[in-house]
Amino acid sequence: MSRIAAISRLGQQVWLDNLSRQLLESGELSTWIADDAVAGVTSNPAIFYNAIRTDPAYQQAVAQLKDSALDAEQRFENLALPDVQKACDLFAPLHESSDGRAGFVSFEVSPSLANDAAGTAAAARRLWAEIARPNAMIKIPATPAGMIAIADSIAAGINVNVTLIFSPGQLADVQAAYRTGIERRFAAGQPVDRIASVASVFISRLDSLLDPKLPAELQGKTAIAMARQAYADWQALPALPGNARQQMLLWASTSTKNPAYRDVIYVEQLIGDGTVNTVPDATLVAFRDHGEAAATLAADAAGTAAQLAGVAALGIDLDTVGDELQAAGLKQFDEAFGKLLDLVR
């Protein structure tokens, strides 16, 4: 069995953190699905910028669009949304056979809307209608404005991938927004049993920021400890009305940034039933070669508590750090989106 596919036997979905026309047309994504049980795809502005800039499959389409009357964002969506739809169709059998629990493809609202609740909710409704696939997920950032849009989108029956979560406080707010949306939809007499959502908690960036501030014995462990505590808290969440499904935890930014650490550490150490890990190609290739699949997410509760206590004892507040990381992430995605639009102007 594929080392990656072995993860699915432990109840965790592995999604590919990449999407491009080349991945679809070459059959590479189909191979990931067939051979390694990859169960979904995520995308973001940086991913599409790199794809459209380097993938020859886009070049002719980009040239044709430049003669159109569409604005830059419409041109980008004209390029990207058909690929999102094709990926959704590729995962449709898995989505059906899993009773709507797997096989999702994520597409993000414009980063320029990060502080615009009404604009984000409107964009989510529009993209959901345009993609028109039950296994699509619309990505909304975990900003204060995003919380309002998340609740509105869930209430409207839209699958949501909440992105750029970096701290326990942000995660708690996201889970509350999801619950609010479910409760509103249930109170309106609308079905809630097939609504799907993931809370995307970013991992490696936390260690990259904190490690220089920590003694050696605490380095490289904070992100894993935060995720493991989040998993324990998630398992204790109260039931939702109307047989609604809990929002799943998704581990994002799981490539290893520090070359001193094992290159698959943020995959191996975060395997747990009912969760998702979205992994870039290079990390998946590394795991396919030498990764070890074991149920690790609920392991070493005492070590998790000690790590978090040790960080707090140094005066480091993870919620404050999370706000800093989220601001940096928003800036990165906004800049990538700007460069992306420049490619198609």
Legacy VTK file of the C-alpha trace (Angstrom):
# vtk DataFile Version 3.0
C-alpha trace
ASCII
DATASET POLYDATA
POINTS 345 float
0.000 0.000 0.000
1.082 3.565 -0.684
2.465 5.246 2.430
0.106 8.145 1.748
-2.901 5.876 1.291
-2.091 4.298 4.651
-3.033 7.602 6.285
-6.609 7.210 5.067
-6.825 3.891 6.925
-6.338 5.922 10.116
-9.324 8.140 9.363
-7.520 11.217 8.050
-8.036 12.665 4.583
-5.006 13.876 2.636
-5.694 16.706 0.204
-3.295 18.079 -2.392
-2.420 21.722 -1.803
-2.179 22.522 -5.488
-4.342 22.889 -8.576
-3.445 23.637 -12.169
-4.518 22.752 -15.679
-1.354 20.693 -16.111
-2.240 18.580 -13.064
-5.622 17.841 -14.596
-4.657 17.350 -18.238
-1.568 15.248 -17.562
-3.509 12.791 -15.430
-1.242 13.504 -12.471
-4.139 14.391 -10.181
-5.965 11.222 -11.228
-2.854 9.257 -10.282
-2.691 10.868 -6.844
-6.318 9.838 -6.328
-5.963 6.282 -7.623
-2.575 5.386 -6.142
-2.412 7.457 -2.956
-6.051 7.978 -1.934
-5.725 11.761 -2.144
-9.207 12.917 -1.193
-9.403 16.585 -2.145
-7.654 19.691 -3.418
-7.046 23.173 -2.046
-5.969 26.280 -3.921
-5.132 29.891 -3.128
-3.976 33.001 -5.027
-0.300 32.081 -4.683
-0.949 28.616 -6.133
-2.829 30.013 -9.134
-0.225 32.733 -9.683
2.513 30.116 -9.955
0.358 27.880 -12.139
-0.694 30.544 -14.634
2.831 32.005 -14.750
4.579 28.684 -15.422
2.022 26.246 -16.859
2.100 26.316 -20.712
-1.465 25.011 -20.730
-2.663 28.481 -19.698
-0.664 30.610 -22.118
-2.932 30.442 -25.154
-6.015 31.027 -23.022
-4.378 34.034 -21.343
-3.532 35.563 -24.738
-7.113 35.107 -25.945
-8.580 36.633 -22.782
-6.454 39.763 -23.126
-8.533 40.682 -26.167
-11.776 40.362 -24.200
-13.781 43.089 -22.464
-13.567 41.287 -19.115
-11.782 42.917 -16.198
-8.707 41.235 -14.717
-10.549 39.382 -11.962
-13.145 38.086 -14.419
-10.345 36.930 -16.713
-8.690 35.060 -13.866
-11.950 33.349 -12.918
-12.541 32.518 -16.576
-9.235 30.631 -16.464
-9.499 29.066 -13.020
-13.143 28.143 -12.478
-13.309 25.565 -15.310
-10.316 23.840 -13.711
-12.056 23.905 -10.333
-15.114 22.352 -11.950
-13.030 19.649 -13.640
-11.338 18.828 -10.349
-14.743 18.653 -8.642
-15.928 16.237 -11.328
-12.805 14.128 -10.857
-13.567 13.832 -7.134
-17.332 13.404 -7.605
-17.311 9.592 -7.251
-15.445 9.871 -3.937
-17.786 12.602 -2.741
-20.763 10.400 -3.517
-19.336 7.186 -2.066
-18.290 8.974 1.150
-21.798 10.397 1.662
-20.495 13.892 1.088
-17.644 13.673 3.587
-14.688 13.779 1.158
-13.724 14.782 -2.371
-13.779 18.572 -1.965
-12.112 21.245 -4.096
-11.508 24.692 -2.586
-11.470 28.077 -4.315
-10.831 31.347 -2.506
-12.734 34.630 -2.551
-10.683 37.662 -3.505
-8.196 38.609 -0.757
-9.206 42.236 -1.302
-12.468 41.401 0.488
-10.817 40.218 3.712
-12.280 43.103 5.738
-15.595 43.312 3.882
-18.175 40.962 5.381
-20.972 41.720 2.936
-18.626 41.634 -0.052
-17.156 38.300 1.029
-20.594 36.740 1.556
-21.757 37.999 -1.852
-18.623 36.651 -3.537
-19.098 33.286 -1.830
-22.683 33.069 -3.106
-21.616 34.029 -6.615
-18.693 31.596 -6.789
-20.776 28.779 -5.295
-23.416 29.324 -7.984
-20.865 29.596 -10.801
-18.916 26.487 -9.833
-22.221 24.672 -9.313
-20.764 21.528 -7.795
-21.839 20.016 -4.444
-18.227 19.176 -3.600
-16.887 22.695 -4.061
-15.733 24.662 -1.019
-15.440 28.424 -0.937
-12.439 29.686 1.035
-13.071 32.593 3.406
-10.346 34.037 5.672
-10.731 33.940 9.451
-10.801 37.722 9.839
-13.410 39.500 11.993
-15.333 40.343 8.806
-14.846 36.775 7.653
-16.652 35.454 10.733
-19.832 37.234 9.652
-19.463 35.963 6.085
-18.819 32.409 7.304
-22.054 32.329 9.300
-23.986 33.864 6.398
-22.518 31.405 3.892
-23.181 28.332 6.013
-26.739 29.540 6.623
-27.096 29.833 2.840
-26.010 26.205 2.377
-22.544 26.914 0.998
-19.602 24.649 1.852
-16.852 26.759 3.415
-13.117 26.268 3.898
-12.068 28.819 6.512
-8.470 29.770 5.849
-5.658 31.646 7.627
-6.303 30.352 11.153
-3.172 30.682 13.273
-4.267 30.635 16.913
-6.643 29.002 19.410
-8.674 32.203 19.657
-9.154 32.475 15.913
-10.161 28.815 15.754
-12.717 29.234 18.541
-14.242 32.195 16.695
-14.428 30.171 13.472
-16.124 27.258 15.212
-18.632 29.646 16.776
-19.355 31.228 13.377
-19.934 27.798 11.857
-22.300 26.858 14.684
-24.186 30.126 14.223
-24.630 29.442 10.528
-25.872 25.908 11.154
-28.290 27.058 13.852
-29.685 29.792 11.601
-30.160 27.376 8.730
-31.792 24.771 10.968
-34.124 27.380 12.496
-35.178 28.378 8.966
-36.225 24.786 8.271
-33.399 24.163 5.783
-31.435 20.877 5.677
-28.097 20.900 7.496
-27.001 17.277 7.307
-24.871 17.684 4.140
-23.250 21.037 4.905
-19.455 20.624 4.858
-16.798 22.907 6.265
-13.165 22.771 7.313
-11.225 25.056 9.638
-7.761 25.393 8.109
-5.194 25.780 10.881
-1.786 26.875 9.571
1.056 24.924 11.153
4.668 25.456 10.102
4.548 29.246 10.006
3.971 29.298 13.765
7.188 27.411 14.474
9.094 29.536 11.962
8.085 32.678 13.824
8.477 31.382 17.372
11.577 29.178 17.216
14.076 32.076 17.332
12.397 33.230 20.545
12.472 29.830 22.263
15.125 27.767 24.025
16.318 24.729 22.074
14.185 22.260 24.032
10.966 24.050 22.991
11.790 24.662 19.344
9.872 22.915 16.558
7.107 21.715 18.867
4.673 24.575 19.386
2.628 24.183 16.207
2.164 20.461 16.772
1.186 21.075 20.389
-1.337 23.734 19.374
-2.852 21.389 16.791
-3.039 18.495 19.229
-4.782 20.664 21.822
-7.177 21.891 19.144
-7.967 18.273 18.274
-8.696 17.411 21.902
-10.972 20.442 22.167
-12.665 19.576 18.861
-13.481 16.087 20.086
-15.339 17.628 23.039
-17.471 20.038 20.976
-21.217 19.726 21.654
-23.453 18.209 19.005
-25.043 20.428 16.371
-28.770 20.514 15.562
-30.425 18.484 12.847
-27.689 15.893 12.443
-25.337 18.585 11.158
-21.721 17.519 10.848
-18.988 19.102 12.878
-16.658 21.388 11.007
-13.510 19.347 10.368
-10.047 20.460 11.409
-7.652 20.822 8.499
-3.897 21.199 8.897
-2.492 23.663 6.362
1.029 24.949 5.711
2.426 21.515 6.487
5.595 21.677 4.420
8.701 21.884 6.605
10.271 25.331 6.504
13.281 24.529 8.724
15.715 22.143 6.979
16.884 20.931 10.393
13.510 19.241 10.906
12.276 16.031 9.299
10.720 16.952 5.970
7.431 15.187 6.748
7.169 16.076 10.449
3.977 18.103 10.047
2.296 15.183 8.333
3.553 12.357 10.543
2.833 14.120 13.836
-0.695 15.286 12.986
-2.499 12.133 11.855
-5.873 11.736 13.518
-9.337 10.379 12.750
-11.817 12.879 11.329
-9.245 15.460 10.223
-7.663 16.634 6.980
-4.077 17.473 6.046
-3.586 19.518 2.871
-0.084 18.884 1.602
1.979 20.394 -1.252
3.358 18.125 -3.951
6.942 18.027 -2.703
5.935 17.015 0.806
3.595 14.342 -0.540
6.410 12.959 -2.681
8.647 12.879 0.396
5.980 11.096 2.436
5.403 8.620 -0.366
9.121 7.805 -0.157
9.751 7.607 3.597
6.764 8.811 5.619
5.395 6.708 8.474
1.643 6.565 9.023
0.543 6.224 12.657
-2.235 7.737 14.770
-0.235 10.532 16.399
-2.626 13.451 16.817
-3.958 12.323 20.190
-0.540 11.195 21.461
1.424 12.609 24.402
-1.185 14.831 26.027
1.249 15.574 28.859
3.920 16.699 26.400
1.387 18.897 24.615
0.401 20.598 27.863
4.040 21.052 28.907
4.993 22.608 25.562
2.141 25.107 25.632
2.843 25.933 29.272
6.527 26.451 28.503
5.735 28.874 25.702
3.250 30.776 27.866
5.775 30.984 30.712
8.044 32.976 28.387
5.318 35.597 28.024
4.316 34.480 24.534
0.591 34.714 23.825
-0.433 32.485 20.921
-3.452 34.614 20.091
-1.286 37.712 19.718
1.181 35.760 17.589
-1.731 34.425 15.555
-2.930 37.930 14.745
0.562 38.815 13.517
0.750 35.708 11.348
-2.720 36.242 9.937
-1.866 39.814 8.945
1.266 38.540 7.202
-0.700 35.779 5.475
-3.346 38.217 4.255
-0.623 40.476 2.879
1.055 37.551 1.114
-2.184 36.402 -0.525
-3.161 39.963 -1.458
0.221 40.532 -3.118
0.000 37.184 -4.931
-3.504 38.062 -6.129
-2.275 41.415 -7.413
0.534 39.745 -9.349
-1.910 37.150 -10.600
-4.228 39.811 -11.999
-1.239 41.521 -13.642
-0.617 38.318 -15.595
-4.029 38.497 -17.265
-4.495 42.255 -17.719
LINES 1 346
345 0 1 2 3 4 5 6 7 8 9 10 11 12 13 14 15 16 17 18 19 20 21 22 23 24 25 26 27 28 29 30 31 32 33 34 35 36 37 38 39 40 41 42 43 44 45 46 47 48 49 50 51 52 53 54 55 56 57 58 59 60 61 62 63 64 65 66 67 68 69 70 71 72 73 74 75 76 77 78 79 80 81 82 83 84 85 86 87 88 89 90 91 92 93 94 95 96 97 98 99 100 101 102 103 104 105 106 107 108 109 110 111 112 113 114 115 116 117 118 119 120 121 122 123 124 125 126 127 128 129 130 131 132 133 134 135 136 137 138 139 140 141 142 143 144 145 146 147 148 149 150 151 152 153 154 155 156 157 158 159 160 161 162 163 164 165 166 167 168 169 170 171 172 173 174 175 176 177 178 179 180 181 182 183 184 185 186 187 188 189 190 191 192 193 194 195 196 197 198 199 200 201 202 203 204 205 206 207 208 209 210 211 212 213 214 215 216 217 218 219 220 221 222 223 224 225 226 227 228 229 230 231 232 233 234 235 236 237 238 239 240 241 242 243 244 245 246 247 248 249 250 251 252 253 254 255 256 257 258 259 260 261 262 263 264 265 266 267 268 269 270 271 272 273 274 275 276 277 278 279 280 281 282 283 284 285 286 287 288 289 290 291 292 293 294 295 296 297 298 299 300 301 302 303 304 305 306 307 308 309 310 311 312 313 314 315 316 317 318 319 320 321 322 323 324 325 326 327 328 329 330 331 332 333 334 335 336 337 338 339 340 341 342 343 344
